[in-house]
Amino acid sequence: MSKQELPAGAGQVAEQYPEIWEAYAELGRACAESGPLDARTRRLVKLALAVGARSEGAVHSHVRRGLEEGESAQALKQVAMLAIPTLGLPSGVAALTWIEDITES
């Protein structure tokens, strides 16, 4: 992801502290390559982690990237449904609305 595609806060960090941003990006690459999960599985897991952290911005970001990478809106929405038994109905519904902010626009 280029600095121009970053959310405002992350983009500011990338611009103001490029060494820190590069180290952070490298950590992300190393984590992604640390095991056997394919790119699609990693994307869905990262979306699920964003849902669990109740990070609306991260959910939006992972949904946008998922759609750009060819993921279906239905698969992304299923992540929210899978959250319901573990995180509770309110968290799953919140996640669904955040996902639909992007998939329905």
FENCORLIN-V398635 format. One record per residue. N is the residue number from 1. RES is the residue in one letter. OMEGA is omega in whole degrees, 0 to 359 (NA if undefined). D_CENTER is the distance of its C-alpha to the mean C-alpha in whole Angstrom. Layout:
n:N res:RES omega:OMEGA d_center:D_CENTER
n:N res:RES omega:OMEGA d_center:D_CENTER
This chain:
n:1 res:M omega:180 d_center:12
n:2 res:S omega:180 d_center:16
n:3 res:K omega:180 d_center:16
n:4 res:Q omega:182 d_center:17
n:5 res:E omega:184 d_center:14
n:6 res:L omega:171 d_center:12
n:7 res:P omega:188 d_center:12
n:8 res:A omega:183 d_center:15
n:9 res:G omega:179 d_center:15
n:10 res:A omega:178 d_center:14
n:11 res:G omega:178 d_center:16
n:12 res:Q omega:178 d_center:19
n:13 res:V omega:181 d_center:18
n:14 res:A omega:180 d_center:18
n:15 res:E omega:185 d_center:21
n:16 res:Q omega:184 d_center:23
n:17 res:Y omega:187 d_center:22
n:18 res:P omega:180 d_center:22
n:19 res:E omega:179 d_center:23
n:20 res:I omega:180 d_center:20
n:21 res:W omega:180 d_center:17
n:22 res:E omega:177 d_center:19
n:23 res:A omega:178 d_center:19
n:24 res:Y omega:179 d_center:16
n:25 res:A omega:178 d_center:14
n:26 res:E omega:176 d_center:17
n:27 res:L omega:178 d_center:16
n:28 res:G omega:178 d_center:12
n:29 res:R omega:181 d_center:15
n:30 res:A omega:179 d_center:17
n:31 res:C omega:180 d_center:15
n:32 res:A omega:183 d_center:13
n:33 res:E omega:187 d_center:17
n:34 res:S omega:183 d_center:18
n:35 res:G omega:189 d_center:19
n:36 res:P omega:183 d_center:19
n:37 res:L omega:177 d_center:16
n:38 res:D omega:185 d_center:15
n:39 res:A omega:181 d_center:13
n:40 res:R omega:180 d_center:12
n:41 res:T omega:178 d_center:12
n:42 res:R omega:180 d_center:10
n:43 res:R omega:181 d_center:7
n:44 res:L omega:177 d_center:8
n:45 res:V omega:180 d_center:8
n:46 res:K omega:174 d_center:5
n:47 res:L omega:180 d_center:4
n:48 res:A omega:178 d_center:8
n:49 res:L omega:177 d_center:8
n:50 res:A omega:176 d_center:6
n:51 res:V omega:181 d_center:8
n:52 res:G omega:178 d_center:11
n:53 res:A omega:182 d_center:11
n:54 res:R omega:180 d_center:11
n:55 res:S omega:182 d_center:9
n:56 res:E omega:180 d_center:9
n:57 res:G omega:179 d_center:8
n:58 res:A omega:176 d_center:5
n:59 res:V omega:179 d_center:5
n:60 res:H omega:182 d_center:7
n:61 res:S omega:181 d_center:5
n:62 res:H omega:176 d_center:3
n:63 res:V omega:178 d_center:6
n:64 res:R omega:181 d_center:8
n:65 res:R omega:178 d_center:7
n:66 res:G omega:179 d_center:8
n:67 res:L omega:178 d_center:11
n:68 res:E omega:181 d_center:12
n:69 res:E omega:175 d_center:12
n:70 res:G omega:179 d_center:14
n:71 res:E omega:179 d_center:12
n:72 res:S omega:176 d_center:14
n:73 res:A omega:181 d_center:14
n:74 res:Q omega:178 d_center:16
n:75 res:A omega:179 d_center:13
n:76 res:L omega:178 d_center:10
n:77 res:K omega:179 d_center:13
n:78 res:Q omega:177 d_center:14
n:79 res:V omega:178 d_center:11
n:80 res:A omega:180 d_center:12
n:81 res:M omega:178 d_center:16
n:82 res:L omega:179 d_center:16
n:83 res:A omega:187 d_center:15
n:84 res:I omega:183 d_center:18
n:85 res:P omega:182 d_center:20
n:86 res:T omega:186 d_center:19
n:87 res:L omega:181 d_center:17
n:88 res:G omega:182 d_center:20
n:89 res:L omega:181 d_center:20
n:90 res:P omega:179 d_center:19
n:91 res:S omega:178 d_center:16
n:92 res:G omega:179 d_center:15
n:93 res:V omega:177 d_center:17
n:94 res:A omega:180 d_center:15
n:95 res:A omega:180 d_center:11
n:96 res:L omega:180 d_center:13
n:97 res:T omega:178 d_center:14
n:98 res:W omega:178 d_center:11
n:99 res:I omega:181 d_center:10
n:100 res:E omega:173 d_center:14
n:101 res:D omega:184 d_center:14
n:102 res:I omega:185 d_center:12
n:103 res:T omega:183 d_center:13
n:104 res:E omega:182 d_center:17
n:105 res:S omega:NA d_center:17
